[in-house]
Structures are given as structure tokens and as C-alpha cells.
Amino acid sequence: MTTTVTPPETTPAKESRRPRLPKSARAGGTLHGGPIAYAILIVFTLVSLFPLVWTAIAASRDNQRLAQNPPPFWFGSNLFKNLEIAWEDANLGEAFLNTTIVAGTSAVTIVVLSTIAGFAFAKLRFKGRNALMLIVIGTMMVPPQLSIIPLYMMVAKLDWSDQLQAVIFPSLVSAFGVFFMRQYLLQALPDEVIEAARVDGASSWRVVWHVVFPAARPAMAVLGMLMFVQTWNDFLWPFLVLTQTGNPTVQVAVAGLGRGYTPDQSLIMAGALLGTLPLLLVFTIFGKQIVGGIMQGAVKG
């Protein structure tokens, strides 16, 4: 008589008792937010868009309707008429050209100089490096309004009043840009890459051009966008050294709209809307490249 021996139950492997991850949480999967996440994002999006939408609504109405209570919450029929009047009265064509020159020159110069200075502070060893970096950071704590009087006296002595260089030259460097690029290059640029380039006989400027600039490209794109927007929206200093009839920037030209005993708020809003549209256009064109560059730099880092 034969007996059947049943093999003992095998204990499942330790790995089999681990909870299985959902497909979205595995490598290469796509994470999907729940309804609460989507609701929060929608709320934040609506709150962010409300000022722009309200500006467009106010620009499409007349001054009398804007003074009523409650204010209008939908578009009127005067949008294109007010935009045309604001364009002609404020001479926004010349103002757009001037502001593009000022903002573009400042953004490009700040990005290049900040990248070079950030590389020096991040990777080069020289005497007094930490002290100089502290001085650069310390200048960020000084309100820019404190330097207006000596800066205006300097511009007056150089006979730059009502000239674009009076706005361009004070904005060619940025302490924030130097600090931003230093912090990025500390992690994104390994020392081994620089040493390998020097072993191959590359000079310091070749290292900057062929190694530092390609590695810092994502941060340079972000810094360039931030500096362009900041310079485009700058009002106080251009308002002091430029005039509405000479070489105005967009913000100075818009400040001259709606003057009178009863300011025309619809024209002011129309000018503000026109001054905002180029920034939206720039971000729409280069937004994907900037975000993609940030993600690429984060993955490589």
C-alpha cells in the first residue's frame, strides 16, 4: 500500500508579502491627482486669472459704468475702441520698442554676468570668496529706494536724463542673479567635469563657454524670464528719469493715461491690458522650453 506524502506548505517569499504598488506609482508610471487636487488647482487658477480678466472687463466698459455699484462682471462693447485710444494717446508703439530694448538688454546681460560670477563663487577657490559672497547677499537687503538720489545725481552729471541708457545701465547686474546661479551650479555642475576639461587643456573661458553655459542653460532660461518681467514692469526709476513725450517705457506711458479732473479708468485699464499682453505672449512661446529645461536640469542633477 502506497501512501501519498503531501509536501509541507512553503512559506511565501518575503517579497510576496509586500503590498503591490499601483501602476501609477511604479517607475515610468504617471501620477494622477484626485478630485480634491483638481479642485484646489482650479481654484488657484481662477484666483490667478481674475485680475487679468477684470482688467479686460474694465477696459471694455466706459468710465460711467465703472463708477456704478455693483461694478460690471462681464465684457462690454468698448474694448477695441478703448485699446485704440490708449494706443494712440500713450504712444505705446514707441513705448513697446523702448521697453523691449531695455528689458532685453538687461535680461541678457544679467544672465551672462550672473552665470560667470555664479560659477566663480561656486567652483573657483580664491581669497575672500565667502566675504564677497556675503557682501553680494547683503546688497539684496538694501531697499532700492535708498540709492535713487545718488543714482539720479550720477545720471544728471552724465547728461543721460530722458535717455534709455539711464534705465539700462543701473539694471545690468543683479545680486539675486549671482546668488541664484551660484546655488544652481553648486549642484548641477560636478567638479569632475571641470577637472576633465582642464586636463584636456581648456582655458577658464573655454570652460565657461563649453561646460558652464550648457550645464546652466535651464537656470539661465528661468533667470532671463524673471529679469525680463521685472525690468518690463519697473516703474519708479523709469518714471523719474524718463518722460511721457521723450523716450517712455510702457509703464511710464501708461501712467500718462486718463489724466484730468476725472481720470478715465477704462482707458487706464486698456493701457494696462496692452502692457501685459507682450509678457503673456513671451511666456506662451517660451513657457514649455523653460519648464522642460527645469525638469531636464533636475533629472540630470
GUSE-545561 format. One record per residue: residue number from 0; x, y, z of N, C-alpha, C, O in turn; residue in three letters. Coordinates in steps of 0.05 Angstrom, whole numbers, plus 5000, padded with zeros to 4 digits. Example, Ala and Ser with C-alpha at 12.3 -4.5 7.8 and 13.67 -1.06 7.14 Angstrom:
# residues 2
 tordo  n_x  n_y  n_z ca_x ca_y ca_z  c_x  c_y  c_z  o_x  o_y  o_z markol
     0 5264 4886 5156 5246 4910 5156 5264 4934 5156 5285 4934 5169    Ala
     1 5257 4955 5142 5273 4979 5143 5258 5001 5157 5268 5023 5161    Ser
This chain:
# residues 301
 tordo  n_x  n_y  n_z ca_x ca_y ca_z  c_x  c_y  c_z  o_x  o_y  o_z markol
     0 5017 4976 5000 5000 5000 5000 5018 5025 5000 5035 5028 5017    Met
     1 5013 5041 4981 5029 5066 4979 5015 5089 4992 4991 5092 4989    Thr
     2 5029 5105 5005 5018 5129 5018 5029 5153 5003 5052 5155 4995    Thr
     3 5011 5172 5001 5018 5197 4987 5026 5217 5008 5011 5224 5027    Thr
     4 5050 5227 5005 5061 5246 5024 5056 5274 5012 5066 5281 4991    Val
     5 5042 5289 5027 5036 5317 5019 5059 5335 5027 5065 5336 5051    Thr
     6 5072 5348 5008 5094 5366 5016 5085 5388 5034 5063 5399 5029    Pro
     7 5100 5396 5053 5092 5418 5071 5089 5444 5056 5101 5449 5035    Pro
     8 5071 5460 5066 5065 5486 5054 5090 5503 5055 5103 5506 5076    Glu
     9 5097 5514 5032 5120 5531 5031 5112 5559 5040 5091 5569 5032    Thr
    10 5129 5570 5056 5124 5598 5065 5129 5617 5042 5150 5616 5029    Thr
    11 5110 5634 5036 5113 5653 5014 5138 5670 5018 5145 5677 5040    Pro
    12 5150 5677 4996 5174 5693 4998 5168 5720 5011 5145 5729 5011    Ala
    13 5189 5731 5023 5185 5756 5037 5175 5778 5019 5160 5796 5027    Lys
    14 5185 5777 4994 5177 5798 4976 5147 5796 4968 5134 5816 4963    Glu
    15 5136 5771 4969 5108 5768 4960 5089 5780 4980 5066 5786 4974    Ser
    16 5098 5783 5006 5080 5794 5026 5079 5824 5025 5063 5837 5038    Arg
    17 5097 5837 5010 5097 5866 5007 5073 5875 4991 5066 5862 4971    Arg
    18 5061 5897 4999 5038 5907 4983 5047 5916 4956 5068 5929 4952    Pro
    19 5031 5908 4936 5038 5915 4908 5031 5945 4904 5010 5955 4911    Arg
    20 5050 5959 4892 5046 5987 4886 5028 5990 4862 5029 5974 4843    Leu
    21 5011 6011 4862 4995 6016 4838 5013 6023 4814 5035 6032 4817    Pro
    22 5002 6018 4791 5017 6023 4766 5027 6052 4765 5049 6057 4754    Lys
    23 5011 6071 4775 5018 6099 4773 5041 6106 4790 5055 6126 4786    Ser
    24 5047 6089 4811 5069 6095 4829 5095 6080 4821 5115 6085 4834    Ala
    25 5094 6063 4801 5118 6049 4793 5135 6067 4775 5126 6088 4766    Arg
    26 5159 6057 4770 5177 6073 4753 5166 6076 4725 5157 6056 4713    Ala
    27 5165 6100 4716 5155 6105 4689 5125 6109 4688 5114 6116 4667    Gly
    28 5111 6106 4711 5082 6110 4711 5075 6139 4713 5092 6156 4719    Gly
    29 5050 6145 4709 5040 6172 4710 5023 6175 4735 5004 6160 4739    Thr
    30 5029 6195 4752 5014 6200 4776 4990 6217 4768 4992 6237 4754    Leu
    31 4967 6209 4778 4942 6223 4773 4931 6234 4800 4929 6220 4819    His
    32 4924 6260 4799 4913 6272 4823 4884 6265 4827 4870 6260 4807    Gly
    33 4874 6266 4851 4847 6261 4857 4829 6285 4853 4839 6306 4845    Gly
    34 4804 6283 4858 4785 6306 4854 4792 6330 4872 4788 6352 4864    Pro
    35 4802 6324 4896 4809 6347 4914 4832 6363 4902 4832 6387 4903    Ile
    36 4852 6349 4891 4875 6362 4879 4866 6379 4855 4875 6402 4852    Ala
    37 4849 6368 4839 4839 6383 4815 4823 6407 4824 4824 6429 4812    Tyr
    38 4807 6404 4845 4791 6427 4855 4809 6449 4865 4803 6473 4860    Ala
    39 4830 6442 4880 4848 6462 4890 4862 6477 4867 4865 6501 4867    Ile
    40 4871 6461 4847 4884 6474 4824 4866 6492 4809 4874 6514 4800    Leu
    41 4841 6484 4806 4821 6501 4792 4817 6527 4807 4815 6549 4795    Ile
    42 4815 6525 4834 4810 6549 4850 4834 6568 4847 4830 6592 4843    Val
    43 4859 6558 4849 4882 6575 4847 4884 6587 4819 4893 6610 4816    Phe
    44 4877 6572 4799 4878 6582 4771 4858 6605 4768 4865 6626 4756    Thr
    45 4834 6602 4778 4814 6623 4776 4822 6648 4791 4819 6671 4781    Leu
    46 4833 6644 4815 4842 6668 4830 4865 6682 4816 4866 6707 4816    Val
    47 4883 6667 4803 4906 6679 4789 4897 6694 4764 4908 6715 4757    Ser
    48 4876 6684 4751 4867 6696 4726 4848 6719 4731 4844 6735 4713    Leu
    49 4836 6722 4755 4816 6742 4759 4826 6770 4754 4812 6786 4741    Phe
    50 4850 6779 4764 4859 6806 4758 4861 6812 4728 4854 6834 4719    Pro
    51 4871 6793 4713 4874 6797 4684 4846 6799 4671 4841 6816 4654    Leu
    52 4828 6782 4679 4801 6782 4667 4787 6808 4675 4773 6820 4659    Val
    53 4790 6817 4700 4777 6841 4709 4788 6865 4694 4773 6884 4687    Trp
    54 4814 6865 4688 4826 6887 4673 4814 6888 4645 4808 6910 4635    Thr
    55 4810 6865 4632 4798 6864 4606 4768 6873 4607 4759 6887 4589    Ala
    56 4754 6866 4628 4726 6874 4630 4724 6904 4634 4708 6918 4621    Ile
    57 4741 6915 4652 4741 6944 4656 4749 6960 4631 4739 6981 4626    Ala
    58 4768 6948 4615 4776 6961 4591 4754 6961 4570 4755 6977 4551    Ala
    59 4735 6943 4572 4713 6942 4552 4689 6959 4560 4669 6959 4545    Ser
    60 4690 6973 4582 4668 6990 4591 4675 7019 4589 4697 7026 4580    Arg
    61 4657 7037 4597 4663 7065 4597 4666 7074 4626 4660 7059 4645    Asp
    62 4675 7098 4630 4681 7108 4657 4656 7110 4674 4657 7105 4698    Asn
    63 4634 7117 4662 4609 7120 4677 4600 7093 4688 4590 7091 4711    Gln
    64 4602 7072 4672 4593 7045 4681 4612 7034 4703 4602 7021 4721    Arg
    65 4637 7040 4702 4656 7031 4722 4651 7044 4749 4658 7033 4770    Leu
    66 4639 7068 4749 4634 7082 4774 4609 7073 4788 4604 7080 4811    Ala
    67 4593 7057 4774 4568 7047 4786 4573 7024 4806 4594 7011 4805    Gln
    68 4553 7019 4823 4555 6998 4843 4530 6980 4840 4508 6990 4843    Asn
    69 4534 6955 4835 4559 6939 4834 4573 6943 4807 4561 6950 4787    Pro
    70 4599 6938 4807 4614 6941 4782 4607 6919 4762 4596 6899 4770    Pro
    71 4613 6923 4737 4607 6903 4717 4624 6878 4720 4648 6880 4727    Pro
    72 4613 6855 4714 4627 6830 4716 4627 6815 4689 4632 6791 4688    Phe
    73 4620 6829 4668 4622 6817 4641 4630 6838 4621 4628 6862 4627    Trp
    74 4639 6829 4598 4651 6847 4578 4630 6865 4565 4607 6857 4562    Phe
    75 4639 6889 4558 4623 6908 4544 4630 6909 4515 4643 6891 4504    Gly
    76 4623 6931 4502 4627 6934 4473 4648 6954 4466 4652 6960 4442    Ser
    77 4663 6965 4486 4682 6986 4480 4711 6977 4482 4729 6994 4483    Asn
    78 4716 6951 4481 4743 6941 4485 4762 6951 4464 4782 6964 4470    Leu
    79 4756 6946 4439 4774 6953 4417 4776 6983 4414 4797 6994 4406    Phe
    80 4754 6997 4419 4755 7026 4417 4774 7038 4439 4790 7055 4433    Lys
    81 4772 7028 4463 4789 7038 4485 4818 7030 4480 4836 7046 4486    Asn
    82 4823 7006 4470 4850 6998 4464 4863 7016 4442 4886 7024 4445    Leu
    83 4847 7023 4422 4858 7041 4401 4864 7069 4412 4884 7081 4406    Glu
    84 4846 7079 4429 4850 7106 4441 4875 7106 4459 4891 7124 4458    Ile
    85 4877 7085 4475 4900 7083 4493 4926 7080 4478 4946 7092 4485    Ala
    86 4926 7065 4456 4950 7061 4440 4959 7088 4428 4983 7094 4428    Trp
    87 4941 7104 4419 4948 7129 4406 4955 7151 4427 4975 7165 4424    Glu
    88 4939 7153 4448 4944 7174 4468 4970 7169 4483 4984 7189 4489    Asp
    89 4977 7145 4489 5001 7139 4505 5025 7134 4488 5047 7129 4498    Ala
    90 5022 7135 4461 5045 7129 4443 5058 7102 4450 5082 7100 4454    Asn
    91 5041 7082 4453 5051 7056 4462 5068 7041 4442 5083 7023 4450    Leu
    92 5067 7049 4417 5084 7036 4397 5113 7041 4404 5130 7023 4405    Gly
    93 5120 7067 4408 5148 7074 4415 5154 7063 4443 5177 7055 4448    Glu
    94 5135 7063 4461 5140 7053 4488 5146 7023 4488 5164 7014 4503    Ala
    95 5132 7008 4471 5138 6979 4469 5166 6974 4459 5181 6957 4469    Phe
    96 5174 6990 4439 5201 6987 4428 5222 6994 4449 5242 6979 4452    Leu
    97 5218 7016 4463 5238 7024 4484 5239 7003 4506 5261 6996 4515    Asn
    98 5216 6993 4515 5216 6974 4537 5228 6948 4528 5242 6935 4544    Thr
    99 5224 6939 4503 5236 6915 4494 5267 6917 4493 5281 6899 4500    Thr
   100 5277 6940 4484 5306 6945 4484 5317 6944 4513 5337 6931 4518    Ile
   101 5304 6958 4531 5313 6960 4559 5312 6932 4572 5332 6923 4583    Val
   102 5289 6919 4570 5285 6893 4584 5303 6871 4571 5314 6855 4585    Ala
   103 5304 6871 4545 5321 6851 4531 5350 6854 4538 5364 6834 4543    Gly
   104 5360 6879 4536 5388 6884 4542 5395 6876 4571 5415 6863 4576    Thr
   105 5378 6885 4590 5383 6879 4618 5382 6849 4623 5399 6839 4638    Ser
   106 5362 6835 4612 5359 6807 4617 5383 6791 4607 5394 6774 4621    Ala
   107 5391 6797 4582 5414 6782 4571 5440 6788 4586 5455 6769 4592    Val
   108 5445 6813 4593 5469 6820 4607 5469 6808 4635 5490 6797 4644    Thr
   109 5447 6809 4649 5445 6797 4676 5450 6767 4675 5464 6757 4692    Ile
   110 5438 6754 4656 5442 6725 4654 5471 6717 4650 5481 6699 4663    Val
   111 5484 6731 4631 5512 6724 4625 5530 6730 4648 5546 6713 4657    Val
   112 5528 6755 4659 5546 6762 4681 5540 6746 4706 5558 6739 4721    Leu
   113 5515 6741 4712 5508 6725 4736 5518 6697 4733 5526 6685 4753    Ser
   114 5517 6685 4709 5527 6658 4706 5557 6656 4710 5567 6638 4723    Thr
   115 5571 6676 4699 5600 6676 4703 5608 6680 4732 5625 6666 4743    Ile
   116 5595 6700 4745 5600 6705 4773 5591 6682 4791 5605 6675 4810    Ala
   117 5568 6670 4784 5559 6647 4800 5578 6624 4798 5582 6609 4817    Gly
   118 5589 6619 4774 5609 6598 4771 5634 6603 4788 5645 6585 4800    Phe
   119 5643 6628 4788 5666 6635 4804 5662 6630 4833 5679 6619 4847    Ala
   120 5639 6639 4843 5633 6635 4872 5628 6606 4879 5632 6598 4902    Phe
   121 5618 6590 4860 5611 6563 4866 5634 6543 4863 5637 6525 4879    Ala
   122 5652 6548 4843 5671 6527 4837 5700 6536 4839 5718 6520 4840    Lys
   123 5706 6562 4838 5733 6572 4839 5741 6577 4868 5724 6585 4884    Leu
   124 5766 6574 4874 5777 6579 4901 5795 6603 4900 5816 6603 4886    Arg
   125 5787 6624 4914 5804 6648 4915 5799 6662 4942 5780 6657 4956    Phe
   126 5818 6678 4949 5818 6691 4975 5795 6711 4977 5791 6727 4959    Lys
   127 5781 6710 4999 5759 6728 5004 5733 6720 4990 5715 6737 4987    Gly
   128 5731 6695 4980 5707 6687 4965 5682 6689 4983 5661 6700 4974    Arg
   129 5683 6678 5007 5659 6678 5024 5652 6706 5033 5628 6713 5035    Asn
   130 5672 6723 5038 5666 6750 5046 5652 6766 5023 5633 6781 5028    Ala
   131 5662 6762 4999 5650 6776 4976 5621 6766 4972 5604 6781 4964    Leu
   132 5617 6740 4976 5590 6729 4972 5571 6740 4993 5548 6746 4987    Met
   133 5580 6744 5017 5564 6756 5038 5557 6785 5031 5535 6794 5036    Leu
   134 5576 6799 5019 5571 6827 5011 5549 6827 4989 5531 6844 4989    Ile
   135 5551 6809 4970 5531 6807 4948 5504 6802 4960 5484 6814 4952    Val
   136 5502 6782 4979 5476 6776 4991 5466 6800 5008 5442 6805 5008    Ile
   137 5485 6814 5021 5477 6837 5037 5465 6860 5020 5447 6874 5030    Gly
   138 5474 6863 4995 5462 6884 4979 5433 6878 4972 5418 6896 4965    Thr
   139 5425 6852 4973 5397 6846 4968 5378 6856 4990 5354 6858 4986    Met
   140 5390 6861 5014 5374 6870 5037 5370 6900 5037 5355 6911 5054    Met
   141 5384 6915 5020 5383 6944 5019 5359 6952 5001 5359 6944 4978    Val
   142 5340 6967 5011 5318 6976 4993 5329 6992 4970 5345 7010 4974    Pro
   143 5319 6987 4945 5330 7002 4922 5323 7031 4923 5336 7047 4910    Pro
   144 5302 7039 4938 5295 7067 4940 5317 7084 4953 5318 7108 4948    Gln
   145 5334 7072 4969 5356 7087 4982 5377 7097 4963 5391 7116 4968    Leu
   146 5379 7083 4940 5400 7091 4921 5390 7109 4899 5405 7116 4881    Ser
   147 5365 7118 4900 5353 7133 4879 5366 7161 4877 5373 7170 4855    Ile
   148 5370 7174 4900 5381 7202 4899 5409 7202 4888 5415 7217 4869    Ile
   149 5428 7186 4899 5455 7187 4887 5456 7177 4858 5472 7187 4842    Pro
   150 5439 7158 4852 5438 7148 4824 5427 7170 4805 5437 7173 4783    Leu
   151 5407 7185 4814 5397 7207 4798 5418 7229 4794 5420 7240 4772    Tyr
   152 5433 7235 4815 5454 7255 4812 5475 7246 4792 5486 7262 4777    Met
   153 5482 7220 4793 5501 7210 4774 5491 7212 4745 5506 7219 4727    Met
   154 5466 7204 4741 5454 7206 4714 5453 7235 4704 5458 7240 4681    Val
   155 5447 7253 4722 5446 7281 4714 5474 7292 4706 5476 7307 4687    Ala
   156 5495 7284 4721 5522 7292 4714 5531 7281 4687 5546 7293 4672    Lys
   157 5522 7256 4681 5528 7244 4655 5511 7254 4632 5515 7246 4609    Leu
   158 5492 7271 4639 5473 7282 4619 5458 7260 4605 5455 7260 4580    Asp
   159 5448 7241 4620 5433 7218 4610 5403 7221 4615 5388 7202 4610    Trp
   160 5394 7244 4625 5366 7247 4631 5349 7244 4606 5356 7254 4584    Ser
   161 5327 7229 4608 5309 7224 4586 5322 7207 4564 5314 7209 4541    Asp
   162 5342 7192 4571 5356 7174 4553 5353 7145 4563 5353 7140 4587    Gln
   163 5351 7126 4545 5347 7098 4553 5370 7087 4569 5366 7069 4585    Leu
   164 5395 7096 4564 5417 7086 4579 5415 7092 4608 5427 7078 4625    Gln
   165 5400 7113 4616 5396 7118 4644 5380 7096 4658 5383 7093 4682    Ala
   166 5364 7081 4643 5349 7059 4654 5364 7033 4651 5362 7015 4667    Val
   167 5380 7031 4629 5393 7005 4623 5417 7000 4641 5419 6979 4653    Ile
   168 5434 7020 4644 5459 7015 4659 5455 7007 4688 5469 6989 4698    Phe
   169 5437 7020 4703 5434 7011 4731 5422 6983 4734 5423 6972 4756    Pro
   170 5412 6971 4713 5400 6945 4715 5416 6923 4700 5405 6902 4693    Ser
   171 5442 6928 4696 5458 6908 4681 5469 6886 4699 5478 6865 4689    Leu
   172 5467 6889 4725 5476 6868 4744 5454 6864 4765 5438 6881 4769    Val
   173 5455 6840 4777 5434 6833 4796 5447 6815 4817 5458 6794 4811    Ser
   174 5445 6823 4842 5455 6806 4864 5439 6781 4866 5450 6759 4872    Ala
   175 5413 6783 4862 5397 6758 4862 5405 6739 4840 5406 6715 4845    Phe
   176 5412 6749 4817 5420 6732 4795 5446 6717 4802 5449 6694 4796    Gly
   177 5465 6731 4814 5490 6718 4822 5485 6696 4842 5495 6674 4840    Val
   178 5469 6702 4863 5462 6683 4883 5447 6659 4871 5452 6636 4878    Phe
   179 5428 6664 4854 5412 6643 4841 5430 6624 4825 5427 6600 4827    Phe
   180 5448 6635 4808 5465 6618 4792 5485 6603 4809 5492 6580 4802    Met
   181 5495 6616 4830 5514 6602 4847 5501 6577 4860 5513 6555 4860    Arg
   182 5477 6580 4870 5464 6558 4883 5458 6536 4863 5459 6512 4870    Gln
   183 5451 6543 4838 5445 6522 4818 5471 6507 4810 5471 6483 4808    Tyr
   184 5492 6522 4805 5517 6509 4795 5531 6493 4817 5546 6475 4810    Leu
   185 5526 6498 4842 5537 6481 4863 5529 6452 4860 5544 6434 4866    Leu
   186 5504 6447 4851 5494 6420 4849 5494 6410 4820 5499 6386 4816    Gln
   187 5489 6427 4801 5486 6418 4773 5512 6414 4759 5513 6401 4738    Ala
   188 5534 6425 4769 5560 6424 4755 5580 6409 4772 5591 6420 4791    Leu
   189 5585 6383 4766 5605 6368 4782 5633 6378 4778 5640 6388 4757    Pro
   190 5649 6376 4800 5677 6385 4798 5693 6368 4778 5711 6377 4766    Asp
   191 5685 6342 4776 5700 6325 4758 5698 6334 4729 5717 6330 4714    Glu
   192 5675 6346 4721 5673 6355 4693 5692 6378 4688 5705 6380 4667    Val
   193 5694 6396 4707 5712 6419 4704 5741 6409 4704 5757 6419 4687    Ile
   194 5748 6390 4721 5775 6380 4722 5782 6365 4696 5804 6368 4686    Glu
   195 5763 6351 4685 5768 6337 4659 5772 6357 4637 5790 6353 4619    Ala
   196 5757 6379 4637 5762 6400 4616 5789 6413 4619 5802 6419 4599    Ala
   197 5798 6417 4644 5824 6429 4647 5846 6410 4640 5867 6418 4629    Arg
   198 5842 6384 4645 5862 6364 4636 5865 6364 4606 5887 6360 4595    Val
   199 5843 6368 4592 5844 6369 4563 5856 6395 4552 5858 6398 4528    Asp
   200 5864 6413 4570 5877 6437 4561 5859 6461 4557 5867 6481 4545    Gly
   201 5834 6460 4567 5816 6482 4564 5823 6505 4583 5829 6500 4606    Ala
   202 5822 6529 4573 5826 6552 4589 5801 6558 4605 5780 6545 4602    Ser
   203 5803 6578 4623 5780 6585 4640 5756 6594 4623 5733 6587 4629    Ser
   204 5761 6610 4603 5739 6620 4587 5727 6598 4569 5703 6598 4564    Trp
   205 5743 6578 4561 5733 6556 4546 5716 6538 4564 5696 6526 4556    Arg
   206 5724 6535 4589 5708 6521 4609 5681 6534 4613 5660 6521 4614    Val
   207 5681 6560 4615 5656 6575 4618 5639 6571 4593 5615 6566 4596    Val
   208 5650 6573 4570 5634 6572 4545 5624 6544 4539 5600 6541 4532    Trp
   209 5641 6524 4542 5634 6497 4533 5624 6479 4556 5612 6458 4550    His
   210 5628 6487 4580 5619 6470 4603 5598 6484 4620 5577 6472 4625    Val
   211 5604 6508 4629 5587 6522 4648 5560 6530 4635 5539 6524 4645    Val
   212 5562 6543 4612 5538 6553 4599 5518 6530 4591 5494 6532 4596    Phe
   213 5528 6507 4579 5509 6485 4574 5497 6473 4599 5473 6467 4599    Pro
   214 5513 6471 4620 5502 6459 4645 5482 6478 4658 5463 6469 4671    Ala
   215 5486 6504 4655 5469 6524 4669 5446 6533 4651 5432 6552 4659    Ala
   216 5441 6521 4628 5421 6531 4610 5393 6532 4622 5379 6551 4618    Arg
   217 5384 6511 4637 5357 6513 4649 5354 6537 4668 5335 6552 4667    Pro
   218 5374 6540 4686 5373 6563 4705 5376 6590 4690 5363 6609 4699    Ala
   219 5391 6591 4669 5394 6615 4654 5367 6623 4641 5360 6647 4640    Met
   220 5352 6603 4631 5326 6609 4619 5307 6620 4640 5292 6640 4635    Ala
   221 5307 6608 4664 5289 6618 4685 5297 6646 4694 5280 6664 4697    Val
   222 5323 6650 4698 5332 6677 4707 5327 6698 4686 5319 6720 4692    Leu
   223 5331 6691 4660 5325 6710 4639 5296 6718 4638 5289 6742 4635    Gly
   224 5278 6699 4642 5249 6705 4643 5243 6723 4666 5228 6743 4663    Met
   225 5253 6717 4690 5248 6733 4714 5258 6762 4711 5244 6781 4718    Leu
   226 5282 6765 4700 5293 6791 4697 5279 6807 4675 5276 6832 4678    Met
   227 5271 6794 4654 5256 6808 4633 5229 6819 4644 5222 6842 4639    Phe
   228 5215 6802 4659 5189 6811 4670 5194 6833 4690 5179 6853 4691    Val
   229 5214 6830 4707 5219 6851 4727 5226 6878 4714 5216 6898 4723    Gln
   230 5243 6878 4694 5250 6902 4681 5227 6914 4665 5223 6938 4664    Thr
   231 5211 6897 4653 5188 6906 4638 5168 6921 4656 5156 6941 4649    Trp
   232 5165 6910 4681 5145 6922 4699 5157 6944 4717 5142 6955 4733    Asn
   233 5182 6950 4714 5194 6971 4731 5181 6998 4725 5177 7005 4702    Asp
   234 5175 7012 4746 5161 7038 4742 5175 7062 4755 5178 7082 4742    Phe
   235 5184 7059 4780 5193 7082 4795 5217 7095 4782 5217 7119 4776    Leu
   236 5238 7080 4777 5263 7092 4765 5258 7103 4737 5266 7126 4732    Trp
   237 5246 7088 4719 5240 7100 4692 5222 7124 4694 5225 7143 4678    Pro
   238 5203 7125 4713 5186 7148 4716 5201 7173 4724 5194 7196 4717    Phe
   239 5224 7170 4739 5239 7192 4748 5258 7203 4727 5262 7227 4726    Leu
   240 5269 7186 4710 5289 7195 4691 5279 7197 4662 5293 7208 4645    Val
   241 5255 7187 4657 5243 7189 4630 5218 7206 4631 5206 7210 4653    Leu
   242 5209 7215 4608 5184 7230 4606 5165 7216 4587 5173 7199 4571    Thr
   243 5140 7223 4589 5120 7211 4571 5123 7219 4542 5115 7204 4524    Gln
   244 5135 7242 4537 5138 7251 4509 5165 7246 4498 5169 7250 4473    Thr
   245 5185 7238 4514 5212 7234 4504 5217 7205 4496 5210 7198 4473    Gly
   246 5228 7190 4514 5233 7161 4509 5219 7145 4531 5233 7133 4548    Asn
   247 5193 7143 4530 5179 7129 4552 5181 7099 4550 5183 7088 4528    Pro
   248 5180 7086 4573 5175 7057 4573 5145 7052 4576 5130 7071 4579    Thr
   249 5137 7027 4575 5108 7022 4576 5095 7032 4601 5074 7044 4600    Val
   250 5108 7027 4624 5096 7035 4649 5095 7066 4652 5075 7076 4663    Gln
   251 5115 7080 4642 5114 7109 4642 5092 7119 4624 5079 7139 4630    Val
   252 5090 7107 4600 5069 7116 4581 5041 7111 4592 5024 7128 4589    Ala
   253 5037 7088 4605 5010 7082 4616 5004 7101 4638 4980 7107 4643    Val
   254 5024 7110 4654 5019 7128 4676 5008 7155 4666 4995 7169 4681    Ala
   255 5012 7162 4640 5002 7187 4630 4974 7185 4619 4962 7205 4611    Gly
   256 4962 7161 4620 4934 7158 4610 4914 7167 4631 4919 7167 4655    Leu
   257 4891 7176 4622 4869 7182 4639 4873 7206 4657 4859 7209 4677    Gly
   258 4891 7224 4649 4896 7248 4666 4873 7268 4662 4861 7270 4640    Arg
   259 4867 7282 4682 4845 7302 4681 4831 7304 4708 4839 7290 4727    Gly
   260 4811 7320 4708 4796 7324 4733 4783 7297 4742 4782 7291 4765    Tyr
   261 4773 7283 4722 4761 7256 4727 4776 7236 4710 4770 7234 4686    Thr
   262 4795 7222 4721 4810 7203 4705 4792 7182 4692 4774 7171 4704    Pro
   263 4798 7175 4667 4783 7155 4653 4795 7128 4659 4815 7120 4648    Asp
   264 4782 7114 4678 4792 7088 4687 4792 7067 4665 4809 7049 4665    Gln
   265 4773 7069 4647 4772 7049 4625 4797 7051 4607 4807 7031 4598    Ser
   266 4806 7076 4602 4830 7079 4585 4855 7069 4601 4873 7058 4589    Leu
   267 4856 7074 4626 4878 7065 4642 4879 7035 4642 4901 7023 4639    Ile
   268 4856 7022 4645 4855 6992 4644 4862 6982 4616 4875 6961 4614    Met
   269 4854 6996 4595 4861 6988 4568 4892 6989 4564 4904 6971 4552    Ala
   270 4904 7011 4574 4933 7013 4572 4947 6991 4588 4967 6980 4579    Gly
   271 4937 6986 4612 4949 6964 4629 4946 6937 4615 4964 6921 4617    Ala
   272 4924 6932 4602 4920 6907 4588 4940 6905 4564 4951 6884 4560    Leu
   273 4943 6927 4549 4962 6926 4527 4991 6922 4538 5007 6908 4525    Leu
   274 4997 6933 4561 5024 6929 4572 5029 6902 4582 5052 6893 4585    Gly
   275 5008 6887 4588 5011 6859 4599 5012 6839 4576 5024 6818 4580    Thr
   276 4999 6844 4554 4998 6824 4533 5025 6814 4523 5028 6790 4518    Leu
   277 5045 6831 4519 5071 6821 4510 5083 6801 4529 5096 6781 4521    Pro
   278 5080 6805 4555 5090 6786 4575 5076 6759 4572 5089 6738 4574    Leu
   279 5050 6759 4568 5036 6734 4564 5044 6720 4539 5046 6696 4538    Leu
   280 5050 6736 4518 5059 6725 4493 5086 6712 4496 5091 6690 4486    Leu
   281 5104 6725 4510 5131 6714 4514 5130 6688 4530 5143 6668 4523    Val
   282 5114 6688 4551 5112 6663 4567 5098 6641 4552 5105 6618 4555    Phe
   283 5078 6648 4535 5065 6627 4519 5084 6614 4499 5083 6590 4494    Thr
   284 5102 6630 4488 5121 6620 4468 5143 6604 4481 5150 6582 4472    Ile
   285 5155 6614 4503 5178 6602 4515 5172 6586 4541 5190 6576 4553    Phe
   286 5146 6585 4549 5140 6572 4574 5147 6542 4574 5159 6533 4594    Gly
   287 5141 6528 4553 5147 6499 4552 5177 6494 4552 5186 6475 4565    Lys
   288 5192 6511 4537 5221 6507 4537 5233 6512 4565 5251 6498 4574    Gln
   289 5222 6532 4579 5233 6538 4606 5226 6515 4625 5244 6506 4640    Ile
   290 5201 6506 4625 5193 6484 4644 5208 6459 4636 5217 6444 4654    Val
   291 5210 6453 4610 5225 6430 4602 5254 6431 4610 5266 6411 4618    Gly
   292 5266 6455 4608 5294 6458 4616 5298 6454 4645 5318 6442 4654    Gly
   293 5278 6463 4662 5280 6459 4691 5279 6429 4697 5295 6420 4713    Ile
   294 5260 6415 4685 5257 6386 4690 5282 6371 4681 5291 6352 4695    Met
   295 5293 6378 4658 5317 6365 4648 5340 6370 4667 5355 6351 4672    Gln
   296 5344 6394 4676 5365 6400 4695 5361 6385 4721 5381 6377 4733    Gly
   297 5336 6383 4730 5331 6369 4755 5338 6339 4753 5349 6327 4771    Ala
   298 5331 6327 4730 5337 6299 4726 5367 6294 4724 5377 6275 4736    Val
   299 5381 6311 4709 5410 6308 4707 5424 6312 4734 5443 6299 4741    Lys
   300 5413 6332 4750 5425 6337 4776 5421 6315 4795 5430 6316 4818    Gly
